Amino acid sequence: MNDNLLRTTLAILLPIAFGWLLKKARVFRENEVAALRKFVVRVALPFLIFQNLYRADTGSLSQALPIILGFMLLTGLYTAASLLVAPLVRGDDRQKLTFAFSVFAGNYAFLGWGVVASFFGAAALTRAVFFSMFFWPVFLTCGFLLRRRFCVDCTPEAQGGAGFLKVLLRHAGVPLGTAATALALNVAGARLPGVVTDFIAQFAALAIPLILFAIGQNLVLLMPAARLRLVLSASFFRLVGGFALGLATVAALCLLFRVDDLSRRVILLQAVMPTATMATFFGEYVPLDETLLAGIIAVSTLLSLVTLPLWVLAIHAIVH
């Protein structure tokens, strides 16, 4: 178990470290890094979603509803916790706002899929895809809720329903459409030609390595020392405190559904993922402290490489 845990941790760490080293060596320009990130999000990830759900064991589909609801409940709990904790943070209003946005959304897909697949296997990846299937709708809904709570003086650019729906369609349309198509084909028993599935598999295979590599490309390790306390507080909130929210989520789901062991493991591990890189998205709508947010993303991601293997051991001990 310990050898497998070490190998899995290194398999996650090395692509991230490689991306960071190439960033320090200035192999890629900023616009090239942005293009890579765009390719991962808009091309590789949809291919991975399609392949995984198209090939998923239909028996695992019974876990789709509780896992999706688990994601919604967990995000709701994180949002509520942010509303309670952020006003108590020592800092100015902008830093409190940044703290709230940095802890309410975890890196469930961009990093979470790679971590879950590495530690728990391919079957767990299907559940991880279910878990984050409605990431954008829930992410945007909770994010705009936080925006209204902490940023009452912001310009009302995305305040109206039409603006919200436009943003939602732009970001959620492709992944949701891809997932719906793959699930429909799977349930119907439709089989695509081999040349098509091979084409899909080629791009899907790129997704997780490129996700980890892109995380390394986007790590920002230097920050003002004055912000370090806030960075560590937010990181602790997600990487340690989040486990209690994960346990509460699993307990609630088990009251209503039959949640299998693998699904419970996936939910618990996703609950302690670091801050999502997508949190920077809200910089377009609220005055976030971008330096502080970049520091929280970087430090929580790096610390998660230590905490996640420890949580895997704890999860295996809790969920038999």
N, C-alpha and C positions, 0 to 999 in steps of 0.2 A: 504493500500500500504506500509506504513512504517513498520507495523508488519511483512508483508510478506518479505520485504527487509531485516529486521533484522534476521528472521529465515533462510532465504537463505544464508545470509552472515555467520551466525554461522554454517550452514551445510557445508560450504566450509572450514571455519576456523578450526573447531574442528578436522577433520581427519588430517589436516596439523599439528596442535598443538600436537595431539596424537603421530604422527610420530616423531616429534622433541623431545618430552619427552622421548619416548623409545630410541631415539638415545642418549640423555644425560644419560639415565640409563644404556646404553651399553647392551641393551637386544640383539641386533644383532651385529655380527661381520661385518667388512667391506665387506668381500666376500659374506656374506649372504645378505647384502643390495644390492650389485651388482647383485646377483642372482634374488632378488625381482624385481629390475628395469628391468632386462632382461626379466623376466616373463611378466611384464606389457606391455613392448614394443612389444615383439614377440608373445605373446599368447593372453592376455586379450584384447589389443587394436584391433587386427585383428578380434576377435570374435565380439567386439562391432561394428566395421565397418560393418561387414557382416550382423549382426542382424538389424542394423539401416537402411541400404540401401535395404536389402531384404524386410523389412516391410514398407518401405517408401511409402507414398501416391504418386501415379504416377503423380498427379497434381503438386507436388513439384519438379518433375524432370525438369520442364521448367525453374526453377531457378538455375539449376546446372551450366550452361555455364556462366551466368553473375557472379555468386559467385566465380567460379574457376578463371575467368579473373580478378575479384576483388582482389583475393589473389595475383595473379601475379603482378597486378598494384601496390598494396599496398607495396609488398616486393620490387618492383623496386623503388618506391618512398623512402622507408626507406634506401635502398642501396645508392641511389643518395644523400640523406641527409647525410648519414655517410661519403661518399666521400668528401662532402663539409665541414662538421663540424669537423671531427676527426683531420685534420691538424691544426685546431685552438686550440685544447685542450692543456692545459699546462701539459706537461709530456714528458717523453722520447719516443723514437720511439716505443718501446714495449708497452707502456701504450696507445699511440695513436692507435696502431693496435688493442689492446684489446677493447678500447672504440668502435671502428668501428664494430667489430664483436659482441659486446654485445648489440648493438642497432638495427642492421639490421634485426634480426629475433626474432619474438615474440613467446611466449609460446602458440601457437594457438591450439595445440592438447592436449599436456600433461596436461595443466591446462585449456586451453580455452574451451574444450568440457564440462568439469565439470561445469565451470562458466556459459556458455551459457545455458546448460540444466537446471541448477538451477534457473536462472533468467527468462528465456524465454520459458522453457518447452521442451517437447520431439520433437515437430515439428521443433524447432530451432536447435536441435541437428543434425538433418538430414542436415540442411544447414551448420552447423559448420563442419560436416564431408566433405561435398562438398568443403568448403572453404580451408581445409588443405589437400585435397586429393593428391595434387601434391607438398606437402611440401618439400619432399626430392629432387626432381629434381630442383625445383626453389631455395631451400636453398643451394644446392651444387653449382649451377651455379653462384648465386650471391656471395657466399662465396669464390669461387675460383677467381672471378673477384676482390673482395677486396684483396685477397691474392696477386694477380699480382700487384695491385696498391700500397699496403703498404709494401710489403715484397719482394722487387726485389732481395734481396740477399739470399732468402731462397733456400734450396736445392730443385731441381726440381722433387721431388719424385712423386707428383701427377699432374705434369704440362702437361703431354701428354694426348691425348684423350683416349687412352686405359686405363690408370690409372683412369681417371675420370669416364669412363663408368663402370669399375669394382666396384668402390665405390658406384656409383649410383645403380647398380643392386643389390648389397648386402643389401643396406638400403631401397630402394624403391620397390623392387620386390614384397615382401609379401603384403604390404598394397595396392599397386595398383592392384595386381592380385586379392586380396580379394574383393576390391571395384568393379572391373569389373565383377567378377563372380556374386556377389550379385545383381548388377544392371541388368545383363543379365537375371537372373532368375526372377527378379521382373517384368521386361518389358514383358518377355515371358509368365508370368502368371503361371510359374511352382511352384508347392507346394511340399515342402519337407515333409517327414513323421514327425509326431508329436514328436517321440522320438528324432529325429535329431534336430528339432527346440528347444526342451526342453534342450538338451545338449548344444547347442549354447547359449541359454539364461542364463544358469548357469554361464558360463564363462564371458559372456558379462556383467552380473550384477556385477561382481567383478571389472570391469575396472575403473570406476570413483572413487569409494572409495579408491582403491589401488593407483591410480594416485595421489590423494591428500595426502595419507599416505606417498608415496614415496617422494613427494616434501618435506614433513617435515623431512624425514630421510636424505635428502641431503642439508638442510639449513646449511649454515656456517655464524654465526652471528658475530664472532670476526674478526677484521681486523685492520691493522695499521691505526692510525688516519690520517697519511699523504695521504692515498688513499681515505679518506672519501669524499673529494670534487669531485673527479672523479666519485665515486660511486653514489653520489647524482645527479650529472650532467647527467650521463647516465640513471639513473632511471627517472628523470624528462623528459628527451628526449622521453622515451618510454611511460610513464604513462600519460603525459600531452600533450606534443607536438605531439604525435601520433594521437590525435583526429583530428587535422587539416589535416593530411594525410588521415585519414579515411573519412572525409567530402569530400576531393578532389576526393577520389576514388569513393565514392557513386555518386557524381555529374557527374563524367565522365561516369559511367555505365548507369545512368539514361538517358543520351543523346542517348544511343545506344540500350538499352533494357528496357523492363517493369520489373522493380525491385520492388517486393512487400515490404510491410512495415516490415515484419518479416526478410526478407533478409537484408534490410538496417540496421535494429537493430543489427543483427548478425555481419555484416561487421564493423559497428562503434564500437561495443564492442570489437571485436577481435583486432581492430587497437590500443587499449590501454592496451593490455596484457603486462605483464612484460617480461623481457629477458628470452629467451628459455634456458632451461638446456642443450639442444642439442648444444648450442654455444661452449661448452667445446670440442665437437667433433673435431673442427678445431685445437685443441692443438696438434694433431698428425701431422699437416701439416705446422703450423706457430708458431713462438715463442711467445705465448701469456703469459701475466702475470696472472698466474692461481689464485693467491691470490686475485688480483683485480677483475678478472672475477667472482670468487666465491662470492665475496662481492656484486657485482652488481646483480647477480642472486638472492641472499638472500634478499637484501634490496628492490629491485624492486618488488619481490614477496610479501614481507611483506607489503610494502606500497600499493600494488595493492588491498589488502584486505580492505583498506580505500577508495581508489580512484574508484575502480570498482563499488561499490554501488552508489557512487555519479554520475558516468557516466551513470549508468542505469537510474537514475532519469532524467538526462539531455536528454538522448536518448528518453525516453518516452515523454518528453516535445517537442522534435524536430520532432519525427516521430509519427504521429497520425494514 
